[in-house]
Amino acid sequence: MRKTSFLFLICLVGLNLNNVFAQVKPISLHPGNQHYFSYKGKPTILITSGEHYGAVMNPDFDYRIYLETLQKDGLNLTRTMTGAYFEPAGAFNISKNTMGPDALKFLCPWARVENGLKFDLNRWDEAYFTRLKDFIAEAQKRGVIVELALFCPFYEEMQWELSPFNIKNNVNGLGAIPRTDVYTLDKNKGLLAIQEKMVLKLVEELKDFPNLIYEICNEPYFGGITIEWQNQIAQVITDAEKSFRNRHLISQNIGNGFQKIEEPNPLVSVFNFHYATPPKAVTLNYDLNKVIGENETGFNGQKDSTYRKEAWELILAGAGLFNNLDYSFTTDNEDGTFQYPAAQPGGGTPAYRKQLSYLKIFIESFNFVAMKPDTTVYAGGLAGNNKVYILAETGKQYAIYWMGGKQVHLELNLPKGNYSLEWMNPLSGIAEKKISLNHPGGKAKLESPAYSEDFSLRILKVRTKGK
């Protein structure tokens, strides 16, 4: 081999090694404002309308098409479950539920035995981990963050009957207990060790992925799940990653609606709620200085406007994460075009996903990590029970969203200065009016364009020459 060729080979190997060790830091809390994320060095808010958590466990689901659809629609989050829990077809009245795969085909961390009829909780299904890692890798390519829900309660006996943790479905003699004892520290009869072993395996397999958040458990306020057990799982993740150069965020699902978090687990960085409208959960817990999110909604009818408004009010209240259950994604329609029946509990459409992208674009047009919720800016103009939400950096930038009315004369308390104003329609993403304002200070009265249901306003201070 010629000397020059040998040196070239050495350099090439060195470059490859550098690529291995120069890994992207996992998504983290933003150091300047921990109500938001930082990813690849950029301030980040996570907004999506995603499939019903079965992308990995359901082998009939083509997740590449799904992830391409999220990317095309301008969204950046998906939530998926590990397979420790899955649902029978038709559960919760969901048609073509991606979490309802064929019971003999669904994938989970454990190997099938006895002609595929049972699971061995001491053996891994490597095909499952291959699919899971490929899913997260494909998401990474498309700028999509994966929130991996490790566990889920067994809401009813029909889900418990299907679980690998149930003694009927494993060869390990484990799980001869009520479904409400599975996720406890003292009543699980040996399942805790299996659960911890699964978490350790996942942490090791997924350690190099930057686009990953671990969620302890979906809706742990059902099914007898204890806070002590949740804290234990968070500790297992943390201890397993102690030697890692970069560690992943841990999220915890707190409750439906809203509640004050009285004793936050210091290992948790993202506190999620479900069906959090109005967004009292955000205001009640804003002083935690952590991300407050809503990582599930979608059981309130099929109208796009219902969930569009919910997303806007949540993010403008100061949240950092929003996820809608999108029932238009199925194994036959991974591009999100399924025409679901009228009985479906929620919605999801290509048009709605584009509306969410307008929200994401709107927020990203600000230096949003410098902003916080502000109740002193609004001075009047909305009638009755109509609502307004404002994020502000006083005197510099204001993100304003309101619902109700058809045209308003907003009254806002603004410091003296020159401002640019842009009204954007959340339904179309179009800036329908732009003006400049030379304001002497005090109350400014601003006439909006006509609209149908809701509207937004961006105000930025214009820097004058020499200032």
N, C-alpha and C positions, 0 to 999 in steps of 0.2 A: 504494500500500500504506500502510495506517495505520501511524503510528510505533510503536504498541504491538505490532502484529503483526510489524513488522520486528525489534524488540528481542527478541520471543519466539523468532523464527527464529534470531537470532544466538545466543541462550542455548541453544537446542536443538542447534545445530551445535557449540557449545562443549562441551556435555555429551557428545555423541558422540565428540568428539576426546579428551575426558578418559577415556572408556571405552577408547579405542584405546590410549592411552599408560599407563593404569593397569592394566597387565596383571598377572595373577597370576604370582608368582615360580615358576619350575619347581621340581618336587620336588627336594629337596636333602638333604644329610646334616644331621641335627639338631645344632645348635651345642652343645647340652648333653651329647650322647652320640652320637657319630658311628657307633655300631653300628646306629642307627635313622635313619629318614627324618623330614623335616619337609615337610608339604604344607598349603598354605593356613593357615599359622601353627599347625598342630597336629602333635604327635608322631604318627608313622605307622609301622605295620608292614604289609608287603604279603603277603597270603595269598590264594591262589586255587587253583582246579582248572579249567584252561582248555583250550580247543580246541587242536588240534595245528598251530598256527602258520600256517594257511592262510587266515585270515579276509580278507585283502586280495587275495592272489594268485588266489584262487578266486572267480570272478565269480558262481558259483551259490550262494555262501554269504551268507545274509542276516544280516549282523553286527549289525543293530539288535536283532533277536530275541535273539541271543546275548548282547549286552551288557546287555540288559534282564534276562536270566536271571541273569547274574553279580550285577547290582545287587540283584535280588530275593533272591538267595541270600546276600547280605551279604558278597560278595567284592570285592576292589579291585585286581586285577592281571590283565593278559593279556599274552601274549608272541606276537609275530608276526614273520614273516620277509619280506624285501623282494621276493622273486621272482627273485633271482640264482640261487637254487637251488629246485628243486621235485622231486617224486618221482613215479615211475610208480605207477599203481594197484596195490595189493597189496604195496607195499614194506614190509618189516619185519613182514609178516603183519598189517598194520593194515587192517581192513575199513572201507570208506568214509572213507578218509583224506582230510582236508580239504586236505592238501598234495599230493594226487594228482589235480588237475583235468585236464580235457581238454587235451591238449597244444596244441591249436589255439585254445584259449580263455583259457588262464592269462595273468594280468597280471604285468608286470614293468616296470621303469623305461624300457625301450627300445621304440621304435616297431617295429611289424611291417611288413615289406615283402615283395615278391614273393608277393602274394596271401596274406599272413599266414604264410608258410612259414619266413621267416627274420627276423632282427632287424638293425636298423642301430644299432650301439653309439654312434653320434655323433648320434642323434636321440632325443628323449624322447617317451614316450607320455603325453601330458597327461591322458588318461583315467585312467591309473594313479595319477598324483599327486592327481587329484581324488578318487578313491576312498580313497586312503590318508589324505588330510587329513580327509575326511568320517568315516572310521573313528575317527580319533583325536579328532575333535570330538565324535562321539557317545559315545565312551568318557569324555571329559571331563565331559559332561553327567551321566553316571551315576557319577562319582567313581571311575572305573577308570583306573589308570596303565597305559601301554603301554610294554613293553620291546621295542624294535625291534632284532631281530638282523639286522645288516647283511649278513653273509655266513655261509656254511656250507660245510664240506668236502664233497667228492664222495667218499662212502664207497666206492662201487663204480662200475664203468663205466656201469651203467644210469642213474645220476644224471647223470654227466658227459655222456652221450649227449644229454641233454635240455637242457643249459644253454645260454643265449645266449652264454656265453663260449667255447663249443666252436666251432671254425672251421666245422663242418658247419651251424651254426645262425645264423651272422651273415654279413653281406656285407662285412665290414671286413678280411678276411684275417687275423684274429687267432684265437689259440687252437689253433694246430697244435702242441700240447704235451701231455705227460702230465697227467692230472688232479692229480697230486701236485705239479706246478710252478705251478699257477694262483695260489696265494696265497704267493708268495715275492717277494723284492726283485730277485733276479738271474736267475731262470729263466722269468719270466712272458711274455717276448717281446712287450711292449707292452700287456699287460692291466692292469698296475698303474696306468697313466695313466687307463684307463677306470674302474677301481675308485675311484680318488681323485676323478675327475670325478663319479661317482655319489654318493659321500659328500658332496661339496660341494653338489650339487643338493638332496639330502635335507635337509642342514643349513639351507640357505636356505629351502626350502619349509616346513619344520616349525619355524622359529625361534620362532614365537609360541605354541606349545603348551606349557602348563606340566606336563601329565600324560605326560611322555615321558622315557625313559631310552634311551640308545644302547648297545646291546651290540655289541662289536667283531665277534665271530664265534661262532657256535654250535660247540661241541666242536672247538676248533682243535687238539686233541691227536690228531686223526685226519687223514689225507689230506695229509701233508707240509707243513702250514701252519707257518710259522716264527714265532718270537717277535719277530724283527726286523720282519716284515711287520705283526704285530699292533700293535707299538709305533708303526709308521708310520701306521696307520689312526687310532689314538688321537691322534696328533699332528695329523693332518689335521683331525679334528673340533675339537680344541682351537684350532688356528690359525684355523679358519673362524669360530669363535665369539668370538674375542678382542675384537671391537668390539661384541659384544652386551652389553646391560646385565645380562642374566641368562643364565647358561650351563647347559647340561644335564649331568646326570651321565653318566659313562661306566662301563659294566660290562664285566667280562672273565670269560669262562668258563675255569676253571683246570683241572679234571679230574674224572674219575669217582671217587666214593668220597671220599678225603681225601689231602691232601699238605700239607706246610709250604711256604708261599710265601716263598721265600728272597730274591727281588729284585722286590718289588712295584713296578709302574709307578706313579709319583706322579700320573699323569693319571687313573688309575682310582680310582673311589670305591666300587664294588660288586664284590666278588669272589664269583663264583658257582661252585658245584659241582653235579654231577649224581649222583643215586643215593647221596646222602650219609648213609647210615644204617649204623651209629650215627653221630651227628654229630661225629665227631672233627675234621672240617674246621673246625668252629667253634672248638673249644678250641685247636687247633693255631695258629690264625691270629687269635685274639681280640685279641692285643696289637698288631695292625696299626691298631686304632682306626678301622676302616672297616666298612661293612656286609658281613657274610658271609651268603650266601644259598644256597638250593638251588632253582634255577629250572627243573629238570626231574627228575621221577621218574615211574614208571608202567610199569615193565617187570617187575614182580614179582607177577604174578597179578592177580586181579580183586576180591579181598576189600576192602571199605571199611576194615575195621579195620587192614589192613596200612599203608595210607597215612595214616589218622587218627593212628596211633601215631607214624609217621614225622614228621608235621607237628608234633605236640605236643612230641616230644623235641627236634626241631631248634630250635623257637622258644624252648623253656624252657632250651636250652643257650646261648642268647644270639644266635641268628640274627635277621636282620631281614627275610627274604624267603623265601617258600615257594611253589612252583608244581608242581602235579600235572598230568600229561597226562590229560585227561578225554576218553575215547573215546566218550562218549555224545553229543558234539556232532558232527553231520554236516551236510551240505547239505540233508538231508531232516529233520533234527532239530536245528535251531539252538537249541531250548529244552532240549537236554541230556537227551533221553529215548530215545535210540537203544538198542535191546536188542542189544548186540554179541554175536557168537558166542563160543563157549567157547575158540576158538583165539586170541582177541584177547590181546595181551601184557599189557594192564593193564585198569583199570576206569574208574570214574567214574559216579556216580549222583546224582540230586537229594538223596537222603538223605545221601550222603557230603559234598556241598557244604554242607549245613546243619550237619553236624558240624564242618566247617572254620570256619564262621561262629561256632560256640560258642567255638572257640579264640580267634578274633579278639576276640570280646566279652570273654572272660576276661582276655586281656592288656590290653585297653583299659580294664579296670576298675581298673588300677593306674596310678600315675605311673611308667610303665615306664622312662622315660629316666633315672630316678634309680637304677635297679636294675642288677645285674650278676650273672653266675653265681657261685654260692657253694657250695663243697663242705664247708664247716665246719658247716652247719646240721644236716644229717642225721646222726643218732646211732644209728640202728638201727630195726628193725621189719620190714624186708623180708627175705624168705627167699631163699636161693640166689643165682641170677643176676638176680633182679628188679632193675629199674633205677629210679632216682629222679633227677629234674632239678629244680634250684632256682634261681630268680632272686630276689635279695634286696636290700633296702636295710636294712642291719642295724638291728634294733630298731624299724623302722617298717612294713615291708611285705615279704611273702614270697609268691611264686608257686611252687607245688609240684606236680609231676606225677610219677606213678609207674606202672609197668606190672608186672603179675604179681600173683598171689594173688587172693583173693576177699574178704578183709577183713583190715585190718592195724591194728596198734597202733604208729603212728609215734612215734619218739623224736626230738625236735628240740631243738637247743640254741638257747634264746631268752633274751634279756636280760629283766630284771625289767620288768613292765608289764602293762597291761590290753589285751587283744586281742579282736577279733572274728574268728571262724573260720567259714568257709563251704566245705563240701564240694560240688563240682560234678561231675556225671557227664558226661564228654566225649561220651558216646554220645547223650544226650538234651538236654544243656544245662541240666538241672534242678539246682537247689541242693537236695540231699537232706538236708542237716543244717546247722544253724546254732547256734553256741554262743558264749558269752562266756567268756574265760579271764582270771582274775586270777592272774598268774604271778609267783612270787617270784624267778625267775631260775634259770638252769641248764637241766637236761634236763626237757622237757615230754613226757608220754606221752599220745597222742591216739588214740582209737579211731575208725576210719573207718566209714561205712556199708558194708554188703555191696555188692559190685559184681561184674561179670563178667570184665573184662579190664584196665582201667586206670581211674585216677581222678585228681582234682585237688583242691587245697586252696588257698584264699585266706586269708591272715592279714594283718590290718591292725591296727596299734596304735590304740587308742582314746584320744583326747586327753581328759584329765580337766579339769575346770573350773579355770581359772586357770593351766594349764600349756600 
